[in-house]
Amino acid sequence: MGAEIAKQYLLLHSRPVLAHTLLVFQKTEAISEIVLVLPPSDAESVRRQIIEPYGLTKITAIVSGGLERQDSVRNGLRAIENGCDIVIVHDGVRPLLTKEMLLEVAAAAALEGAASIGVPVKDTIKETDDNHCVKTTLPRQRLWHTQTPQAFQYALLWRAHEMAESDHFQGTDDSSLVERMGIKTRMITGSYKNIKITTPEDLQIAECLMEKNTRRQIAHRSGLGYDSHRFALRRKLILGGVEIPFEYGLQGHSDADALIHAVCDALLGMAGAGDIGRHFPDSDPAYQDISSLILLERVKNIIEALGMSVNNIDVTIMTEKPKIAPHAPSMVANISKILNIPKTAINIKAKTNESMGFIGRREGVAVLAIAHGEERILHGCQSQS
């Protein structure tokens, strides 16, 4: 590619190429587990810049690759946690993959053992000798460009890899390992758009294909978020990322910022992406005392990966004390900066509970948030988005 970074991390339509690929697997219901095989030095940056921001929760393992492609696949097979009937092998740099390709190749493998996506060749193919002179012209009607995904019954592919390792055989793809055992691979017609990003021209073509074949529709979405925390001694009171002078703080695993938690839940609800507890469980020590503004930024990445944008947020804080109004502008500024929306699109107000309930007894704080936004529904070759 002549690029300073590896091709799988180059941006394509504002996302890393690898993120486009992985999101198809993430959003395909039939896929239960993803094992990602990477150079060892890439693991942490991929986790931080791709897996977490794009909500790739199906990834159960990041495995170091081997000397050859075949070694990398074998390492990936070893890492599958829960066993499976069908395993799919895919190049991370074929970002124009579709859900339909995955389902078709998996169904064929379930019936026949092995299957591969591919396309019939359109050009005449000639075999040459060492001097680049034509030896023979191959019959085009029987020739295919083999692509990925390739799918296999798990036990069959594992046996093929074991045999290849024992025989010191190196194949150019996984189907060749199965074929040498006498098992036929069913070719499934894919798409000429399913290109592998190898050269700068490939990246340009992929950009054009996505631009040309993408139709955008807008769906308006809303989400409701709620959170409450009990007052606690020897804790800072933080709401909206603002430390408020008060005799009590809020009890919680993180900084217990109930306002930001409610906003996070409203955004995730708007995107149909679960809730804050699913993404940042309080059983994970990584989130002990973490600033909830960091969680808000991660939620922003999650909803953007799902094609969502935020129009406005309305928040109601329910507490008898302390006074919230003096601090509301700073809260608005924090949220505006992270979500990259105007301050005028954020409204924060406070209400007492007229001395009723746990709020009236000054036992804690409750926050209600509503988020409104738009979902960019993409069709065509970006159907995974």
Phi, psi and omega per residue, in radians:
M1 nan -0.415 -3.059
G2 1.214 0.357 -3.121
A3 -1.755 2.791 -3.128
E4 -1.337 -0.386 3.111
I5 -2.052 2.792 -3.119
A6 -1.086 2.596 -3.016
K7 -1.053 -0.534 -3.109
Q8 -1.201 -0.242 -3.125
Y9 -1.860 -0.039 3.079
L10 -1.136 2.608 -3.107
L11 -1.439 2.334 3.069
L12 -2.289 1.990 -3.050
H13 0.939 0.799 3.035
S14 1.227 0.166 3.062
R15 -2.239 2.618 3.019
P16 -1.050 2.507 3.129
V17 -0.905 -0.779 -3.117
L18 -1.081 -0.620 3.125
A19 -1.119 -0.721 3.078
H20 -0.977 -0.819 -3.100
T21 -1.109 -0.860 -3.055
L22 -1.169 -0.560 -3.134
L23 -1.123 -0.508 3.079
V24 -1.127 -0.796 3.107
F25 -1.135 -0.731 -3.135
Q26 -1.024 -0.686 -3.023
K27 -1.623 0.019 3.097
T28 -1.650 1.987 -3.003
E29 -1.000 -0.580 -3.079
A30 -1.203 -0.307 -3.141
I31 -1.518 2.130 -3.086
S32 -1.813 -0.329 -3.045
E33 -2.693 2.436 3.090
I34 -2.137 2.234 3.014
V35 -1.937 2.127 -3.073
L36 -1.809 2.183 -3.111
V37 -1.865 2.124 -3.009
L38 -2.410 2.826 2.889
P39 -1.043 2.415 -3.047
P40 -0.942 -0.613 -3.083
S41 -1.268 -0.218 -3.076
D42 -1.601 -0.238 -2.923
A43 -0.990 -0.844 -3.053
E44 -1.205 -0.738 -3.131
S45 -1.175 -0.626 3.098
V46 -1.174 -0.688 3.099
R47 -1.086 -0.739 -3.065
R48 -1.349 -0.632 -2.991
Q49 -1.771 -0.289 -3.105
I50 -2.189 -0.944 -3.004
I51 -1.134 -0.910 -3.107
E52 -1.229 -0.830 -3.119
P53 -1.081 -0.566 -3.073
Y54 -1.744 0.177 3.023
G55 1.087 0.733 -3.077
L56 -1.508 1.306 -3.012
T57 -1.337 -0.248 -3.126
K58 -1.424 -0.143 3.122
I59 -1.315 2.013 -3.101
T60 -1.748 -0.273 -3.112
A61 -2.733 2.519 2.943
I62 -1.997 2.084 -2.973
V63 -2.031 2.482 3.079
S64 -1.257 2.403 3.096
G65 -1.306 2.993 3.141
G66 -1.896 -2.985 -3.107
L67 -1.133 -0.714 3.139
E68 -2.054 2.843 3.109
R69 -0.929 -0.768 -3.112
Q70 -1.051 -0.674 3.101
D71 -1.148 -0.659 -3.138
S72 -1.134 -0.750 3.127
V73 -1.103 -0.739 3.141
R74 -1.085 -0.708 3.076
N75 -1.069 -0.698 3.112
G76 -1.135 -0.715 3.118
L77 -1.070 -0.672 -3.137
R78 -1.131 -0.454 -3.010
A79 -1.556 -0.076 -3.133
I80 -1.115 2.194 -2.956
E81 -1.398 -0.817 -2.875
N82 -1.866 0.183 -3.072
G83 1.231 2.742 3.137
C84 -2.792 2.846 3.067
D85 -1.499 -0.770 -3.078
I86 -2.156 2.370 3.049
V87 -2.074 2.386 3.137
I88 -1.979 2.312 3.103
V89 -1.925 2.249 -3.067
H90 -2.468 2.511 3.036
D91 -1.297 2.319 3.118
G92 -1.153 -0.257 -3.053
V93 -1.881 0.508 2.925
R94 -1.974 1.401 -2.985
P95 -1.384 -0.119 -3.133
L96 -1.653 0.287 2.987
L97 -0.963 2.608 3.060
T98 -2.187 2.796 3.078
K99 -1.031 -0.663 -3.121
E100 -1.079 -0.693 3.088
M101 -1.054 -0.789 -3.136
L102 -1.032 -0.822 -3.077
L103 -1.168 -0.707 -3.107
E104 -1.188 -0.769 -3.104
V105 -1.229 -0.599 3.104
A106 -1.182 -0.723 3.129
A107 -1.107 -0.700 3.128
A108 -1.160 -0.691 3.115
A109 -1.150 -0.637 3.125
A110 -1.087 -0.605 -3.126
L111 -1.453 -0.680 -2.942
E112 -2.088 -0.075 3.070
G113 1.779 -0.756 -3.088
A114 -2.573 2.453 3.129
A115 -2.648 2.670 3.134
S116 -2.475 2.438 2.973
I117 -1.307 2.486 3.088
G118 -2.927 3.095 3.099
V119 -2.388 2.510 3.063
P120 -1.069 2.479 3.137
V121 -1.205 2.574 -3.131
K122 -1.844 -0.289 -3.125
D123 -1.839 2.768 3.037
T124 -1.285 2.316 -3.097
I125 -1.877 2.250 3.137
K126 -2.112 2.473 3.043
E127 -1.721 2.356 -3.111
T128 -2.032 2.914 3.033
D129 -1.585 -2.994 -3.086
D130 -1.118 -0.349 -3.135
N131 -1.693 0.234 3.132
H132 1.121 0.454 3.021
C133 -1.694 2.514 -3.057
V134 -1.166 2.187 3.025
K135 -1.591 -0.754 -3.095
T136 -2.762 2.673 3.031
T137 -1.805 2.141 -3.045
L138 -1.435 2.552 3.133
P139 -1.190 1.904 -3.001
R140 -1.097 -0.557 -3.044
Q141 -1.138 -0.198 3.122
R142 -1.943 0.097 -3.057
L143 -1.797 2.462 3.139
W144 -2.259 2.538 2.865
H145 -1.453 2.034 -3.137
T146 -1.455 2.343 3.134
Q147 -2.126 -3.022 2.859
T148 -2.108 2.697 0.334
P149 -1.386 2.620 2.916
Q150 -2.027 2.462 -3.068
A151 -2.238 2.573 -3.066
F152 -2.566 2.670 2.883
Q153 -1.153 2.273 -2.960
Y154 -0.959 -0.839 -3.086
A155 -1.048 -0.645 3.141
L156 -1.157 -0.808 -3.107
L157 -1.174 -0.686 3.117
W158 -1.091 -0.736 3.117
R159 -1.106 -0.678 3.133
A160 -1.131 -0.689 3.120
H161 -1.210 -0.692 3.102
E162 -1.076 -0.748 -3.124
M163 -1.170 -0.723 3.131
A164 -1.111 -0.704 3.123
E165 -1.139 -0.730 3.132
S166 -1.129 -0.643 -3.092
D167 -1.577 0.010 -3.082
H168 0.983 0.720 -3.133
F169 -1.750 2.328 3.083
Q170 -2.002 2.068 3.089
G171 -1.759 2.833 -3.138
T172 -1.474 -0.309 3.037
D173 -2.667 3.064 -3.066
D174 -1.282 -0.548 3.141
S175 -1.128 -0.534 3.124
S176 -1.146 -0.517 3.101
L177 -1.219 -0.654 3.124
V178 -1.268 -0.700 -3.088
E179 -1.102 -0.600 -3.139
R180 -1.221 -0.177 3.037
M181 -1.577 -0.003 -3.133
G182 1.588 0.172 3.133
I183 -1.694 2.269 -3.127
K184 -1.448 2.516 3.073
T185 -1.775 2.185 3.106
R186 -1.398 2.190 3.090
M187 -1.511 2.253 3.120
I188 -1.952 2.174 -3.112
T189 -1.137 2.092 -3.138
G190 -1.744 -2.105 -3.085
S191 -2.577 2.484 3.048
Y192 -1.190 -0.253 3.075
K193 -1.362 -0.246 -3.072
N194 -1.379 1.059 -3.019
I195 -1.445 2.732 3.071
K196 -1.728 2.190 -3.129
I197 -1.307 1.836 -3.108
T198 -2.175 -0.606 -3.097
T199 -2.143 2.868 3.065
P200 -0.983 -0.597 3.122
E201 -1.122 -0.638 3.114
D202 -1.069 -0.714 -3.138
L203 -1.135 -0.692 3.098
Q204 -1.132 -0.725 3.127
I205 -1.116 -0.755 3.136
A206 -1.073 -0.730 3.087
E207 -1.019 -0.802 -3.120
C208 -1.141 -0.733 3.140
L209 -1.093 -0.752 3.124
M210 -1.123 -0.731 -3.122
E211 -1.163 -0.755 -3.052
K212 -1.286 -0.641 -2.990
N213 -1.759 0.198 -3.130
T214 -1.823 2.162 3.002
R215 -1.912 2.361 -3.071
R216 -1.890 2.326 2.985
Q217 -2.163 2.662 -3.124
I218 -1.996 2.234 3.027
A219 -2.051 2.288 3.113
H220 -1.465 2.286 -3.074
R221 -2.279 2.609 3.070
S222 -2.298 2.682 3.100
G223 -2.465 2.550 -3.131
L224 -1.975 2.305 3.111
G225 -2.209 2.504 3.118
Y226 -2.475 2.456 3.028
D227 -2.662 2.651 3.070
S228 -2.542 2.549 3.116
H229 -2.424 2.553 3.121
R230 -1.426 2.500 3.025
F231 -1.126 2.559 3.136
A232 -2.543 2.563 3.072
L233 -1.306 2.731 3.063
R234 1.008 0.594 3.014
R235 -2.268 2.555 3.045
K236 -1.338 2.512 3.046
L237 -1.602 1.910 -3.122
I238 -2.110 2.156 3.081
L239 -2.370 2.254 -3.118
G240 1.105 0.446 -3.107
G241 1.343 0.163 -3.113
V242 -1.929 2.267 3.056
E243 -1.443 2.090 -3.068
I244 -1.859 2.178 3.109
P245 -1.080 2.123 -3.118
F246 -2.881 2.757 -3.085
E247 -1.255 -0.349 -3.133
Y248 -2.152 2.696 2.912
G249 -1.912 -2.865 3.126
L250 -2.030 2.439 -3.099
Q251 -1.435 2.327 3.111
G252 3.074 2.957 -3.102
H253 -1.293 -0.733 3.095
S254 -1.556 -2.556 3.046
D255 -1.394 0.030 3.052
A256 1.087 0.578 3.126
D257 -1.337 1.593 -3.038
A258 -1.089 -0.550 3.141
L259 -1.148 -0.879 -3.129
I260 -1.145 -0.635 3.105
H261 -1.088 -0.728 3.120
A262 -1.140 -0.693 3.099
V263 -1.126 -0.748 3.103
C264 -1.015 -0.806 -3.139
D265 -1.135 -0.635 3.097
A266 -1.118 -0.742 3.133
L267 -1.163 -0.772 3.128
L268 -1.142 -0.670 3.086
G269 -1.118 -0.704 3.092
M270 -1.024 -0.656 -3.102
A271 -1.561 -0.050 -3.074
G272 1.130 0.657 -3.013
A273 -2.027 0.591 3.075
G274 1.395 -2.571 -3.115
D275 -2.390 3.071 -3.040
I276 -1.114 -0.574 3.138
G277 -1.167 -0.526 3.120
R278 -1.229 -0.681 -3.088
H279 -1.502 -0.561 -3.081
F280 -2.330 1.242 -3.031
P281 -1.120 2.509 -3.134
D282 -1.298 -0.032 3.041
S283 -1.506 -0.132 -3.102
D284 -1.627 2.062 -3.123
P285 -1.106 -0.277 3.134
A286 -1.106 -0.385 -3.088
Y287 -1.796 0.169 3.097
Q288 -1.110 2.073 3.096
D289 1.078 0.291 -3.131
I290 -1.202 2.562 3.053
S291 -1.184 2.263 -3.132
S292 -1.200 -0.281 3.032
L293 -1.138 -0.563 3.055
I294 -1.145 -0.729 3.112
L295 -1.121 -0.671 3.121
L296 -1.081 -0.708 3.116
E297 -1.117 -0.669 3.115
R298 -1.202 -0.657 3.078
V299 -1.107 -0.698 3.078
K300 -0.994 -0.769 3.130
N301 -1.123 -0.679 -3.136
I302 -1.102 -0.839 -3.069
I303 -1.259 -0.563 3.088
E304 -1.165 -0.629 3.085
A305 -1.112 -0.428 3.118
L306 -1.623 0.173 3.072
G307 1.446 0.354 -3.083
M308 -1.768 2.516 2.961
S309 -2.215 2.688 -3.059
V310 -1.777 2.279 3.066
N311 -1.646 -0.917 -3.131
N312 -2.756 2.796 -3.135
I313 -2.332 2.371 3.077
D314 -2.168 2.256 -3.037
V315 -2.230 2.386 2.999
T316 -2.112 2.111 3.083
I317 -1.722 2.241 -3.130
M318 -1.927 1.918 -3.138
T319 -2.819 2.588 3.075
E320 -1.391 -0.692 3.097
K321 -2.576 2.690 0.005
P322 -1.463 -3.125 3.069
K323 -1.230 2.298 -3.073
I324 -1.704 -0.580 -2.997
A325 -0.895 -0.745 -3.120
P326 -1.090 -0.381 -3.053
H327 -1.784 -0.162 -3.065
A328 -1.027 -0.735 3.130
P329 -1.032 -0.653 3.117
S330 -1.202 -0.649 3.080
M331 -1.094 -0.800 3.128
V332 -1.029 -0.766 -3.121
A333 -1.080 -0.713 3.123
N334 -1.083 -0.822 -3.103
I335 -1.182 -0.722 3.133
S336 -1.039 -0.747 -3.106
K337 -1.132 -0.749 -3.078
I338 -1.285 -0.766 -3.096
L339 -1.454 -0.149 -3.140
N340 0.997 0.805 3.044
I341 -2.192 2.737 -3.099
P342 -1.091 2.627 3.073
K343 -1.052 -0.534 -3.136
T344 -1.193 -0.228 3.124
A345 -1.571 0.049 -3.100
I346 -2.134 2.208 3.128
N347 -2.148 2.183 3.117
I348 -2.179 2.227 -3.131
K349 -2.428 2.810 -3.102
A350 -2.210 2.550 3.099
K351 -2.361 2.535 2.926
T352 -1.499 3.026 3.108
N353 -1.968 0.442 3.088
E354 0.909 0.707 3.092
S355 1.114 0.356 3.137
M356 -1.825 2.607 3.024
G357 1.145 -2.912 -3.061
F358 -1.155 -0.504 3.090
I359 -1.217 -0.797 3.128
G360 -1.076 -0.548 3.113
R361 -1.448 0.042 3.125
R362 1.051 0.746 3.118
E363 -1.632 -0.274 -3.101
G364 3.133 -2.922 -3.080
V365 -2.225 2.481 3.015
A366 -2.197 2.565 -3.118
V367 -2.363 2.367 3.070
L368 -2.054 2.295 -3.128
A369 -2.331 2.490 3.048
I370 -2.184 2.297 3.083
A371 -2.050 2.405 3.077
H372 -2.162 2.402 -3.127
G373 -2.755 -2.913 -3.103
E374 -2.260 2.468 3.065
E375 -1.849 2.171 3.087
R376 -1.556 1.820 -3.113
I377 -1.525 2.095 -3.068
L378 -1.859 2.427 3.106
H379 -2.175 3.024 3.133
G380 1.547 -2.518 -3.027
C381 -1.243 -0.162 3.068
Q382 -1.810 0.553 -3.049
S383 -1.054 -0.338 3.119
Q384 -1.170 -0.347 -3.060
S385 -1.538 nan nan
